[in-house]
Amino acid sequence: MKGTIYFTTISKEEQKKRLSHMIGEELLRIGLEKEYGKDLRFEPRAKGEFGKPFFTREPGIHYNISHSGKYVMCILSDQEVGIDVQEHRPVNRERMLSRMVPAELIRPILDADEPEKAFFAQWVLREAYVKWTGQGLSRDLRTIPMDEGTSMMLDLEPGYSAAVWSQHPMKLTMQEETINLP
């Protein structure tokens, strides 16, 4: 099993203009062409029960897109997959954790040697899980079975966390792209 993450970084100006979704679609177009020789314009898509998009004519090609801060990422895989990236920004960690993890995990995360890193690791892992399963935020994040499927944290620069979740372990590669929007 394999997965390729196509990613780019965007400028503050592009972030302000809210171009992340459009850039994510461009990464999908590039990745679909490079990995499968397919043209996104001719690949119809639909959405699952909770809104996860999929290719209607290509059931063996799976993808997921995430963006936060300066990162935009698109993963393509031969199995269902979820990806999440988060820029570390000030949040009320205790309040967020109370909605994200079981109660018994809150204090250990807040008391960790690197509480910011521990907090954002939980965030991206749980978001990647619900994106993998297609349940989205309809699922109570506190009830996620962390031993179902397989997850992997991605190594990004300080101030960012990212994770991938899938049913089976996969060989991941990362491919940086330069996106030039008209």
C-alpha positions as CSV (number, residue, x, y, z in Angstrom):
1,M,0.0,0.0,0.0
2,K,1.2,3.4,-0.8
3,G,0.3,7.1,-0.5
4,T,1.8,10.2,-1.9
5,I,1.3,13.6,-0.2
6,Y,1.4,16.6,-2.6
7,F,2.0,19.8,-0.7
8,T,2.8,23.4,-1.1
9,T,3.2,26.4,1.1
10,I,1.3,29.6,0.4
11,S,1.9,33.2,1.2
12,K,0.2,35.3,3.8
13,E,-1.6,37.1,0.9
14,E,-2.9,33.8,-0.5
15,Q,-4.1,32.8,3.0
16,K,-5.9,36.2,3.4
17,K,-7.6,35.7,0.0
18,R,-8.8,32.2,1.2
19,L,-7.2,30.4,-1.8
20,S,-6.4,27.2,0.2
21,H,-9.3,25.2,-1.2
22,M,-8.5,26.2,-4.8
23,I,-4.8,25.3,-4.2
24,G,-5.8,22.0,-2.7
25,E,-7.8,21.2,-5.9
26,E,-4.8,22.1,-8.0
27,L,-2.6,19.7,-5.9
28,L,-5.2,17.0,-6.5
29,R,-5.1,17.7,-10.2
30,I,-1.3,17.5,-10.3
31,G,-1.2,14.3,-8.2
32,L,-4.0,12.5,-10.1
33,E,-2.1,13.2,-13.3
34,K,1.3,12.1,-11.9
35,E,0.2,9.1,-10.0
36,Y,-2.5,7.7,-12.2
37,G,-2.4,9.5,-15.5
38,K,-5.9,10.8,-15.0
39,D,-7.3,14.2,-15.8
40,L,-9.3,15.7,-12.9
41,R,-11.6,17.5,-15.4
42,F,-12.9,14.1,-16.6
43,E,-13.2,12.3,-13.2
44,P,-16.7,12.8,-11.8
45,R,-16.9,13.0,-8.0
46,A,-19.7,12.5,-5.5
47,K,-19.9,12.8,-1.7
48,G,-20.5,10.2,0.9
49,E,-23.1,10.3,3.7
50,F,-21.1,12.8,5.7
51,G,-19.7,14.8,2.8
52,K,-16.4,13.0,2.0
53,P,-15.7,13.3,-1.7
54,F,-14.7,10.4,-3.9
55,F,-14.2,9.5,-7.5
56,T,-17.3,7.7,-8.9
57,R,-15.5,5.9,-11.7
58,E,-12.3,5.2,-9.9
59,P,-13.1,3.3,-6.7
60,G,-9.4,2.3,-6.2
61,I,-8.2,5.9,-6.1
62,H,-8.7,7.7,-2.8
63,Y,-7.7,11.2,-1.7
64,N,-8.1,13.8,1.0
65,I,-7.1,17.4,1.3
66,S,-6.2,19.6,4.3
67,H,-4.9,23.1,4.8
68,S,-3.9,25.3,7.7
69,G,-1.7,28.3,7.9
70,K,0.8,28.2,5.1
71,Y,0.4,24.5,4.3
72,V,-1.9,22.9,1.8
73,M,-1.7,19.1,1.5
74,C,-3.4,16.5,-0.7
75,I,-2.8,12.8,-0.2
76,L,-3.6,10.2,-2.9
77,S,-3.7,6.6,-2.0
78,D,-4.8,3.1,-3.1
79,Q,-6.9,2.9,0.1
80,E,-9.2,5.1,2.1
81,V,-7.1,7.8,3.8
82,G,-7.4,10.9,5.9
83,I,-4.9,13.8,6.3
84,D,-5.0,16.8,8.6
85,V,-2.5,19.6,9.1
86,Q,-2.8,22.3,11.8
87,E,-0.9,25.5,12.4
88,H,-0.1,25.9,16.1
89,R,-2.1,28.9,17.2
90,P,-3.3,30.1,20.6
91,V,-6.4,28.2,21.7
92,N,-8.0,27.4,25.0
93,R,-6.4,23.9,25.1
94,E,-8.3,22.6,28.2
95,R,-11.7,23.6,26.7
96,M,-10.8,22.1,23.3
97,L,-9.5,18.9,24.8
98,S,-12.7,18.4,26.8
99,R,-14.4,18.1,23.4
100,M,-11.6,16.2,21.7
101,V,-10.3,13.4,24.0
102,P,-11.6,11.2,26.8
103,A,-11.5,13.0,30.2
104,E,-8.6,10.8,31.5
105,L,-6.3,12.1,28.8
106,I,-6.8,15.8,29.4
107,R,-4.4,16.2,32.3
108,P,-1.6,14.1,30.9
109,I,-1.7,16.2,27.6
110,L,-1.7,19.5,29.5
111,D,1.1,18.3,31.8
112,A,3.3,16.8,29.0
113,D,6.9,18.1,28.6
114,E,5.7,19.8,25.4
115,P,2.0,20.4,25.9
116,E,1.5,22.4,22.7
117,K,3.0,19.5,20.7
118,A,0.9,16.9,22.6
119,F,-2.3,19.0,22.1
120,F,-1.8,19.5,18.4
121,A,-0.8,15.8,17.9
122,Q,-4.2,14.8,19.4
123,W,-6.0,17.3,17.2
124,V,-4.5,16.2,13.9
125,L,-4.7,12.5,14.7
126,R,-8.4,12.7,15.6
127,E,-9.2,14.9,12.6
128,A,-7.3,12.6,10.2
129,Y,-9.3,9.7,11.7
130,V,-12.7,11.2,11.0
131,K,-11.5,12.2,7.5
132,W,-10.3,8.7,6.9
133,T,-13.6,7.1,7.9
134,G,-15.6,9.8,6.2
135,Q,-17.6,10.6,9.4
136,G,-16.3,14.1,9.6
137,L,-17.3,16.1,12.7
138,S,-20.5,14.1,13.0
139,R,-18.4,11.8,15.1
140,D,-17.7,12.6,18.8
141,L,-13.9,12.9,18.7
142,R,-13.7,11.6,22.3
143,T,-14.9,8.2,21.2
144,I,-12.3,7.5,18.5
145,P,-10.7,4.1,18.9
146,M,-7.0,5.1,18.6
147,D,-6.1,1.4,17.9
148,E,-8.3,1.1,14.8
149,G,-6.4,1.3,11.5
150,T,-3.0,2.9,11.5
151,S,-1.8,6.5,11.9
152,M,1.4,8.4,11.2
153,M,2.6,11.8,12.3
154,L,4.3,13.8,9.6
155,D,7.5,15.7,10.3
156,L,6.9,19.4,9.6
157,E,8.6,22.5,10.7
158,P,8.1,23.8,14.3
159,G,4.7,25.4,14.7
160,Y,2.8,22.8,12.6
161,S,1.5,19.3,13.2
162,A,0.1,16.9,10.6
163,A,-1.1,13.3,10.6
164,V,-2.3,10.6,8.2
165,W,-4.7,7.8,9.0
166,S,-5.6,4.7,7.0
167,Q,-6.7,1.1,7.4
168,H,-3.4,-0.5,6.5
169,P,0.2,0.8,6.9
170,M,1.5,2.4,3.8
171,K,4.7,3.7,2.3
172,L,4.4,7.5,2.3
173,T,6.2,9.9,0.0
174,M,6.0,13.6,0.0
175,Q,6.2,15.7,-3.1
176,E,6.4,19.5,-2.8
177,E,4.8,21.4,-5.7
178,T,4.9,25.0,-6.7
179,I,1.4,26.3,-7.5
180,N,0.9,29.3,-9.7
181,L,-2.7,30.5,-9.8
182,P,-3.8,32.8,-12.7
